[in-house]
Amino acid sequence: MRIAVISDIHSNLYALIRVIEDIDSQNIDTVICLGDLVGYGPQPNEVIAMIKRRSILCIKGNYDASVVDNGFTYIRDTNINSFSLPWTVDELRASNRYYLENLPDSISLKIDNKKILFVHGSPNKIDEYLYENNPDLDAIVDGMDEDILVCAHTHIPMVKQLKNKMIINGGSVGKPKNGSPDSTYAVIDISKGRSARAEIRKVSYEYKRIMKDMEMKKFPSSLIHSYETGCE
């Protein structure tokens, strides 16, 4: 079984299209999205439409939840978010808000006797950051019944073995924060009789197009230029 895991698309249709094209070339059995479909970028309705059209199994991200709440429930109150949150709330169609509101918080699968938990932030909180050097990782792994934890939210790719368990973060499709404008996602390969494997794939897309769209819509310049640098 080969599973493509995408996340943190953040209203970036151009990046999503290129990642889906790459997934289609990788002999993938299923695609799972770990949320944050909206926020930051200018194409929230278009991104949700593509996720629906492809029938991609999806969970709710912290930005999705905050847009549903129309408040800083699970996102930081920053200058960028003070623009991005109300802009997205106003732009989002009612049917797509309903879609986000009713997404599940997590997904659990069992494949070839391996238990896999898919979350946005951590098993504990939708907005908890799990970085590779996070001191809480040991405690989180100790509290897991699952063999594999697949998370998102940091926008930074990670594949880590810890106490005979695996933690995977595919990074971000639409708003990378690892110093590169390129999208990233994860491919998990679970085959009978072999240890689970995970690969981070990197995909280039036309980031200048989304920057131009954002300029036309008068988005904050600091937000626009972050797409070129791949930094927050």
Phi and psi restraints in degrees (value plus and minus 20) as a CYANA .aco file:
   2 ARG   PHI    -134.5   -94.5
   2 ARG   PSI      99.7   139.7
   3 ILE   PHI    -134.6   -94.6
   3 ILE   PSI     105.3   145.3
   4 ALA   PHI    -112.6   -72.6
   4 ALA   PSI     110.5   150.5
   5 VAL   PHI    -137.0   -97.0
   5 VAL   PSI      97.8   137.8
   6 ILE   PHI    -134.4   -94.4
   6 ILE   PSI     137.5   177.5
   7 SER   PHI    -185.0  -145.0
   7 SER   PSI     149.1   189.1
   8 ASP   PHI      30.1    70.1
   8 ASP   PSI      35.1    75.1
   9 ILE   PHI     -94.8   -54.8
   9 ILE   PSI     -57.0   -17.0
  10 HIS   PHI      30.9    70.9
  10 HIS   PSI      34.7    74.7
  11 SER   PHI      39.1    79.1
  11 SER   PSI      14.8    54.8
  12 ASN   PHI    -136.2   -96.2
  12 ASN   PSI      69.5   109.5
  13 LEU   PHI     -87.1   -47.1
  13 LEU   PSI     -57.9   -17.9
  14 TYR   PHI     -80.9   -40.9
  14 TYR   PSI     -62.8   -22.8
  15 ALA   PHI     -87.5   -47.5
  15 ALA   PSI     -61.3   -21.3
  16 LEU   PHI     -82.3   -42.3
  16 LEU   PSI     -61.8   -21.8
  17 ILE   PHI     -79.1   -39.1
  17 ILE   PSI     -65.9   -25.9
  18 ARG   PHI     -87.0   -47.0
  18 ARG   PSI     -58.5   -18.5
  19 VAL   PHI     -87.3   -47.3
  19 VAL   PSI     -61.7   -21.7
  20 ILE   PHI     -81.9   -41.9
  20 ILE   PSI     -59.1   -19.1
  21 GLU   PHI     -82.0   -42.0
  21 GLU   PSI     -61.1   -21.1
  22 ASP   PHI     -86.5   -46.5
  22 ASP   PSI     -61.5   -21.5
  23 ILE   PHI     -79.3   -39.3
  23 ILE   PSI     -61.3   -21.3
  24 ASP   PHI     -83.8   -43.8
  24 ASP   PSI     -38.8     1.2
  25 SER   PHI    -115.8   -75.8
  25 SER   PSI     -17.7    22.3
  26 GLN   PHI    -130.0   -90.0
  26 GLN   PSI      -6.9    33.1
  27 ASN   PHI      35.7    75.7
  27 ASN   PSI      30.6    70.6
  28 ILE   PHI    -110.1   -70.1
  28 ILE   PSI     118.7   158.7
  29 ASP   PHI    -106.5   -66.5
  29 ASP   PSI     -57.1   -17.1
  30 THR   PHI    -173.7  -133.7
  30 THR   PSI     136.2   176.2
  31 VAL   PHI    -140.7  -100.7
  31 VAL   PSI     114.5   154.5
  32 ILE   PHI    -145.5  -105.5
  32 ILE   PSI     115.4   155.4
  33 CYS   PHI    -130.3   -90.3
  33 CYS   PSI     111.5   151.5
  34 LEU   PHI    -117.3   -77.3
  34 LEU   PSI       3.1    43.1
  35 GLY   PHI      71.5   111.5
  35 GLY   PSI    -192.6  -152.6
  36 ASP   PHI      37.3    77.3
  36 ASP   PSI      39.9    79.9
  37 LEU   PHI     -92.1   -52.1
  37 LEU   PSI     -49.5    -9.5
  38 VAL   PHI    -141.0  -101.0
  38 VAL   PSI     158.7   198.7
  39 GLY   PHI      75.6   115.6
  39 GLY   PSI     127.6   167.6
  40 TYR   PHI      52.0    92.0
  40 TYR   PSI     -80.7   -40.7
  41 GLY   PHI    -104.1   -64.1
  41 GLY   PSI     156.8   196.8
  42 PRO   PHI    -119.4   -79.4
  42 PRO   PSI     -12.0    28.0
  43 GLN   PHI    -149.4  -109.4
  43 GLN   PSI      34.8    74.8
  44 PRO   PHI     -85.0   -45.0
  44 PRO   PSI     -63.1   -23.1
  45 ASN   PHI     -89.2   -49.2
  45 ASN   PSI     -56.9   -16.9
  46 GLU   PHI     -88.2   -48.2
  46 GLU   PSI     -58.6   -18.6
  47 VAL   PHI     -85.0   -45.0
  47 VAL   PSI     -67.4   -27.4
  48 ILE   PHI     -82.0   -42.0
  48 ILE   PSI     -59.0   -19.0
  49 ALA   PHI     -80.1   -40.1
  49 ALA   PSI     -60.6   -20.6
  50 MET   PHI     -89.4   -49.4
  50 MET   PSI     -60.6   -20.6
  51 ILE   PHI     -80.6   -40.6
  51 ILE   PSI     -63.2   -23.2
  52 LYS   PHI     -85.5   -45.5
  52 LYS   PSI     -65.3   -25.3
  53 ARG   PHI     -82.6   -42.6
  53 ARG   PSI     -55.4   -15.4
  54 ARG   PHI    -105.7   -65.7
  54 ARG   PSI     -20.7    19.3
  55 SER   PHI      32.7    72.7
  55 SER   PSI      25.0    65.0
  56 ILE   PHI    -102.5   -62.5
  56 ILE   PSI     106.4   146.4
  57 LEU   PHI     -85.8   -45.8
  57 LEU   PSI     109.5   149.5
  58 CYS   PHI    -159.6  -119.6
  58 CYS   PSI     126.9   166.9
  59 ILE   PHI    -134.1   -94.1
  59 ILE   PSI     153.6   193.6
  60 LYS   PHI    -109.5   -69.5
  60 LYS   PSI     115.8   155.8
  61 GLY   PHI    -118.9   -78.9
  61 GLY   PSI     151.1   191.1
  62 ASN   PHI     -86.7   -46.7
  62 ASN   PSI     -54.7   -14.7
  63 TYR   PHI     -91.7   -51.7
  63 TYR   PSI     -57.7   -17.7
  64 ASP   PHI     -77.7   -37.7
  64 ASP   PSI     -66.0   -26.0
  65 ALA   PHI     -84.6   -44.6
  65 ALA   PSI     -58.5   -18.5
  66 SER   PHI     -90.8   -50.8
  66 SER   PSI     -55.0   -15.0
  67 VAL   PHI     -86.1   -46.1
  67 VAL   PSI     -60.9   -20.9
  68 VAL   PHI     -80.7   -40.7
  68 VAL   PSI     -62.1   -22.1
  69 ASP   PHI     -97.6   -57.6
  69 ASP   PSI     -37.9     2.1
  70 ASN   PHI      35.7    75.7
  70 ASN   PSI      29.1    69.1
  71 GLY   PHI    -186.1  -146.1
  71 GLY   PSI     151.5   191.5
  72 PHE   PHI    -104.1   -64.1
  72 PHE   PSI      31.6    71.6
  73 THR   PHI     -87.5   -47.5
  73 THR   PSI     -65.7   -25.7
  74 TYR   PHI    -150.0  -110.0
  74 TYR   PSI      -6.9    33.1
  75 ILE   PHI    -147.3  -107.3
  75 ILE   PSI     138.8   178.8
  76 ARG   PHI     -94.9   -54.9
  76 ARG   PSI     127.7   167.7
  77 ASP   PHI    -107.1   -67.1
  77 ASP   PSI      64.3   104.3
  78 THR   PHI    -133.9   -93.9
  78 THR   PSI     151.5   191.5
  79 ASN   PHI     -80.7   -40.7
  79 ASN   PSI     -61.5   -21.5
  80 ILE   PHI     -87.2   -47.2
  80 ILE   PSI     -65.4   -25.4
  81 ASN   PHI     -88.1   -48.1
  81 ASN   PSI     -48.3    -8.3
  82 SER   PHI     -87.0   -47.0
  82 SER   PSI     -41.1    -1.1
  83 PHE   PHI    -110.1   -70.1
  83 PHE   PSI     -69.1   -29.1
  84 SER   PHI     -86.2   -46.2
  84 SER   PSI     -60.8   -20.8
  85 LEU   PHI     -83.2   -43.2
  85 LEU   PSI     -77.3   -37.3
  86 PRO   PHI     -84.3   -44.3
  86 PRO   PSI     -52.6   -12.6
  87 TRP   PHI     -82.4   -42.4
  87 TRP   PSI     -65.5   -25.5
  88 THR   PHI     -86.8   -46.8
  88 THR   PSI     -61.7   -21.7
  89 VAL   PHI     -78.7   -38.7
  89 VAL   PSI     -63.1   -23.1
  90 ASP   PHI     -89.8   -49.8
  90 ASP   PSI     -55.6   -15.6
  91 GLU   PHI     -98.0   -58.0
  91 GLU   PSI     -49.6    -9.6
  92 LEU   PHI     -91.6   -51.6
  92 LEU   PSI     111.6   151.6
  93 ARG   PHI     -89.0   -49.0
  93 ARG   PSI     131.1   171.1
  94 ALA   PHI     -79.0   -39.0
  94 ALA   PSI     -58.9   -18.9
  95 SER   PHI     -85.7   -45.7
  95 SER   PSI     -54.1   -14.1
  96 ASN   PHI     -97.0   -57.0
  96 ASN   PSI     -52.4   -12.4
  97 ARG   PHI     -82.6   -42.6
  97 ARG   PSI     -62.2   -22.2
  98 TYR   PHI     -82.4   -42.4
  98 TYR   PSI     -60.4   -20.4
  99 TYR   PHI     -80.0   -40.0
  99 TYR   PSI     -68.4   -28.4
 100 LEU   PHI     -82.5   -42.5
 100 LEU   PSI     -61.8   -21.8
 101 GLU   PHI     -80.9   -40.9
 101 GLU   PSI     -51.1   -11.1
 102 ASN   PHI    -121.7   -81.7
 102 ASN   PSI      -9.6    30.4
 103 LEU   PHI     -90.6   -50.6
 103 LEU   PSI     125.5   165.5
 104 PRO   PHI     -92.1   -52.1
 104 PRO   PSI     141.4   181.4
 105 ASP   PHI    -103.9   -63.9
 105 ASP   PSI     -42.8    -2.8
 106 SER   PHI    -177.6  -137.6
 106 SER   PSI     147.2   187.2
 107 ILE   PHI    -155.3  -115.3
 107 ILE   PSI     115.0   155.0
 108 SER   PHI    -139.5   -99.5
 108 SER   PSI     112.7   152.7
 109 LEU   PHI    -150.5  -110.5
 109 LEU   PSI     135.5   175.5
 110 LYS   PHI    -148.2  -108.2
 110 LYS   PSI      96.7   136.7
 111 ILE   PHI    -149.3  -109.3
 111 ILE   PSI     102.7   142.7
 112 ASP   PHI      29.9    69.9
 112 ASP   PSI      27.4    67.4
 113 ASN   PHI      45.7    85.7
 113 ASN   PSI      -7.5    32.5
 114 LYS   PHI    -126.4   -86.4
 114 LYS   PSI     106.1   146.1
 115 LYS   PHI    -109.8   -69.8
 115 LYS   PSI     112.8   152.8
 116 ILE   PHI    -147.2  -107.2
 116 ILE   PSI     111.0   151.0
 117 LEU   PHI    -133.7   -93.7
 117 LEU   PSI     106.1   146.1
 118 PHE   PHI    -129.1   -89.1
 118 PHE   PSI     102.1   142.1
 119 VAL   PHI    -154.9  -114.9
 119 VAL   PSI     149.7   189.7
 120 HIS   PHI    -108.0   -68.0
 120 HIS   PSI     -78.9   -38.9
 121 GLY   PHI    -113.4   -73.4
 121 GLY   PSI     -98.7   -58.7
 122 SER   PHI    -162.7  -122.7
 122 SER   PSI     153.2   193.2
 123 PRO   PHI     -82.8   -42.8
 123 PRO   PSI     -37.9     2.1
 124 ASN   PHI    -115.4   -75.4
 124 ASN   PSI     -59.2   -19.2
 125 LYS   PHI    -164.6  -124.6
 125 LYS   PSI     120.9   160.9
 126 ILE   PHI     -86.2   -46.2
 126 ILE   PSI     -43.9    -3.9
 127 ASP   PHI    -134.7   -94.7
 127 ASP   PSI       2.9    42.9
 128 GLU   PHI    -108.9   -68.9
 128 GLU   PSI     111.8   151.8
 129 TYR   PHI    -107.7   -67.7
 129 TYR   PSI     104.7   144.7
 130 LEU   PHI    -131.3   -91.3
 130 LEU   PSI      72.3   112.3
 131 TYR   PHI    -107.5   -67.5
 131 TYR   PSI     145.3   185.3
 132 GLU   PHI     -80.4   -40.4
 132 GLU   PSI     -54.1   -14.1
 133 ASN   PHI    -120.1   -80.1
 133 ASN   PSI      -3.0    37.0
 134 ASN   PHI     -84.2   -44.2
 134 ASN   PSI     104.4   144.4
 135 PRO   PHI     -87.0   -47.0
 135 PRO   PSI     -35.4     4.6
 136 ASP   PHI    -103.8   -63.8
 136 ASP   PSI     -26.6    13.4
 137 LEU   PHI     -79.7   -39.7
 137 LEU   PSI     -60.8   -20.8
 138 ASP   PHI     -79.8   -39.8
 138 ASP   PSI     -66.0   -26.0
 139 ALA   PHI     -86.4   -46.4
 139 ALA   PSI     -57.4   -17.4
 140 ILE   PHI     -85.7   -45.7
 140 ILE   PSI     -63.5   -23.5
 141 VAL   PHI     -84.2   -44.2
 141 VAL   PSI     -60.9   -20.9
 142 ASP   PHI     -81.8   -41.8
 142 ASP   PSI     -51.1   -11.1
 143 GLY   PHI    -108.4   -68.4
 143 GLY   PSI     -17.6    22.4
 144 MET   PHI    -112.8   -72.8
 144 MET   PSI     112.4   152.4
 145 ASP   PHI    -101.9   -61.9
 145 ASP   PSI     -43.0    -3.0
 146 GLU   PHI     -98.6   -58.6
 146 GLU   PSI     139.3   179.3
 147 ASP   PHI    -106.7   -66.7
 147 ASP   PSI     -47.9    -7.9
 148 ILE   PHI    -153.7  -113.7
 148 ILE   PSI     110.5   150.5
 149 LEU   PHI    -130.3   -90.3
 149 LEU   PSI     105.4   145.4
 150 VAL   PHI    -136.4   -96.4
 150 VAL   PSI      98.7   138.7
 151 CYS   PHI    -150.2  -110.2
 151 CYS   PSI     159.2   199.2
 152 ALA   PHI    -162.9  -122.9
 152 ALA   PSI    -158.9  -118.9
 153 HIS   PHI      57.0    97.0
 153 HIS   PSI     -58.0   -18.0
 154 THR   PHI     -97.9   -57.9
 154 THR   PSI     -43.3    -3.3
 155 HIS   PHI      48.7    88.7
 155 HIS   PSI      -5.0    35.0
 156 ILE   PHI    -142.9  -102.9
 156 ILE   PSI     102.5   142.5
 157 PRO   PHI     -84.6   -44.6
 157 PRO   PSI     128.1   168.1
 158 MET   PHI    -178.1  -138.1
 158 MET   PSI     115.9   155.9
 159 VAL   PHI    -151.5  -111.5
 159 VAL   PSI      97.1   137.1
 160 LYS   PHI    -156.4  -116.4
 160 LYS   PSI     111.8   151.8
 161 GLN   PHI    -114.6   -74.6
 161 GLN   PSI     110.1   150.1
 162 LEU   PHI    -168.8  -128.8
 162 LEU   PSI      96.4   136.4
 163 LYS   PHI      34.4    74.4
 163 LYS   PSI      28.7    68.7
 164 ASN   PHI      44.1    84.1
 164 ASN   PSI      -3.6    36.4
 165 LYS   PHI    -143.1  -103.1
 165 LYS   PSI     145.3   185.3
 166 MET   PHI    -143.3  -103.3
 166 MET   PSI     116.3   156.3
 167 ILE   PHI    -137.8   -97.8
 167 ILE   PSI     109.0   149.0
 168 ILE   PHI    -148.0  -108.0
 168 ILE   PSI     113.3   153.3
 169 ASN   PHI    -152.6  -112.6
 169 ASN   PSI     100.2   140.2
 170 GLY   PHI    -100.7   -60.7
 170 GLY   PSI     -21.5    18.5
 171 GLY   PHI      64.2   104.2
 171 GLY   PSI    -161.4  -121.4
 172 SER   PHI    -153.5  -113.5
 172 SER   PSI     115.7   155.7
 173 VAL   PHI     -93.9   -53.9
 173 VAL   PSI     -67.9   -27.9
 174 GLY   PHI    -131.1   -91.1
 174 GLY   PSI     -26.6    13.4
 175 LYS   PHI    -169.8  -129.8
 175 LYS   PSI      45.0    85.0
 176 PRO   PHI     -80.1   -40.1
 176 PRO   PSI     128.6   168.6
 177 LYS   PHI    -150.3  -110.3
 177 LYS   PSI      10.2    50.2
 178 ASN   PHI    -132.6   -92.6
 178 ASN   PSI       2.2    42.2
 179 GLY   PHI      64.5   104.5
 179 GLY   PSI      -9.0    31.0
 180 SER   PHI    -157.2  -117.2
 180 SER   PSI     124.3   164.3
 181 PRO   PHI     -95.3   -55.3
 181 PRO   PSI     -31.4     8.6
 182 ASP   PHI     -91.4   -51.4
 182 ASP   PSI     125.7   165.7
 183 SER   PHI     -91.9   -51.9
 183 SER   PSI     132.5   172.5
 184 THR   PHI    -154.3  -114.3
 184 THR   PSI     133.4   173.4
 185 TYR   PHI    -173.9  -133.9
 185 TYR   PSI     149.7   189.7
 186 ALA   PHI    -132.0   -92.0
 186 ALA   PSI     126.3   166.3
 187 VAL   PHI    -139.9   -99.9
 187 VAL   PSI     101.4   141.4
 188 ILE   PHI    -125.7   -85.7
 188 ILE   PSI     107.8   147.8
 189 ASP   PHI    -134.7   -94.7
 189 ASP   PSI      94.0   134.0
 190 ILE   PHI    -138.9   -98.9
 190 ILE   PSI      88.6   128.6
 191 SER   PHI    -141.0  -101.0
 191 SER   PSI     124.8   164.8
 192 LYS   PHI     -80.3   -40.3
 192 LYS   PSI     112.0   152.0
 193 GLY   PHI      62.3   102.3
 193 GLY   PSI     -17.0    23.0
 194 ARG   PHI    -149.0  -109.0
 194 ARG   PSI     136.9   176.9
 195 SER   PHI     -88.4   -48.4
 195 SER   PSI     127.9   167.9
 196 ALA   PHI     -83.1   -43.1
 196 ALA   PSI     123.3   163.3
 197 ARG   PHI    -146.1  -106.1
 197 ARG   PSI     131.6   171.6
 198 ALA   PHI    -157.2  -117.2
 198 ALA   PSI     119.7   159.7
 199 GLU   PHI    -148.6  -108.6
 199 GLU   PSI     117.4   157.4
 200 ILE   PHI    -117.0   -77.0
 200 ILE   PSI     103.5   143.5
 201 ARG   PHI    -125.6   -85.6
 201 ARG   PSI     122.0   162.0
 202 LYS   PHI    -133.7   -93.7
 202 LYS   PSI     112.8   152.8
 203 VAL   PHI    -152.9  -112.9
 203 VAL   PSI     105.5   145.5
 204 SER   PHI    -101.5   -61.5
 204 SER   PSI     129.7   169.7
 205 TYR   PHI    -167.4  -127.4
 205 TYR   PSI     155.0   195.0
 206 GLU   PHI    -104.6   -64.6
 206 GLU   PSI      54.4    94.4
 207 TYR   PHI     -85.8   -45.8
 207 TYR   PSI     -43.3    -3.3
 208 LYS   PHI     -84.1   -44.1
 208 LYS   PSI     -47.7    -7.7
 209 ARG   PHI     -88.3   -48.3
 209 ARG   PSI     -64.6   -24.6
 210 ILE   PHI     -89.0   -49.0
 210 ILE   PSI     -53.8   -13.8
 211 MET   PHI     -83.2   -43.2
 211 MET   PSI     -60.1   -20.1
 212 LYS   PHI     -86.2   -46.2
 212 LYS   PSI     -62.4   -22.4
 213 ASP   PHI     -80.0   -40.0
 213 ASP   PSI     -61.5   -21.5
 214 MET   PHI     -89.7   -49.7
 214 MET   PSI     -55.9   -15.9
 215 GLU   PHI     -82.3   -42.3
 215 GLU   PSI     -62.8   -22.8
 216 MET   PHI     -83.7   -43.7
 216 MET   PSI     -51.3   -11.3
 217 LYS   PHI    -112.5   -72.5
 217 LYS   PSI     -13.5    26.5
 218 LYS   PHI      42.1    82.1
 218 LYS   PSI      23.8    63.8
 219 PHE   PHI     -93.0   -53.0
 219 PHE   PSI     138.6   178.6
 220 PRO   PHI     -79.6   -39.6
 220 PRO   PSI     118.4   158.4
 221 SER   PHI     -82.6   -42.6
 221 SER   PSI     -55.0   -15.0
 222 SER   PHI     -83.7   -43.7
 222 SER   PSI     -56.5   -16.5
 223 LEU   PHI     -88.8   -48.8
 223 LEU   PSI     -63.8   -23.8
 224 ILE   PHI     -79.3   -39.3
 224 ILE   PSI     -67.5   -27.5
 225 HIS   PHI     -93.0   -53.0
 225 HIS   PSI     -38.3     1.7
 226 SER   PHI     -85.4   -45.4
 226 SER   PSI     -43.1    -3.1
 227 TYR   PHI     -91.9   -51.9
 227 TYR   PSI     -46.3    -6.3
 228 GLU   PHI    -102.1   -62.1
 228 GLU   PSI     -54.7   -14.7
 229 THR   PHI    -109.9   -69.9
 229 THR   PSI     -43.1    -3.1
 230 GLY   PHI      48.2    88.2
 230 GLY   PSI      10.4    50.4
 231 CYS   PHI    -145.2  -105.2
 231 CYS   PSI     139.0   179.0
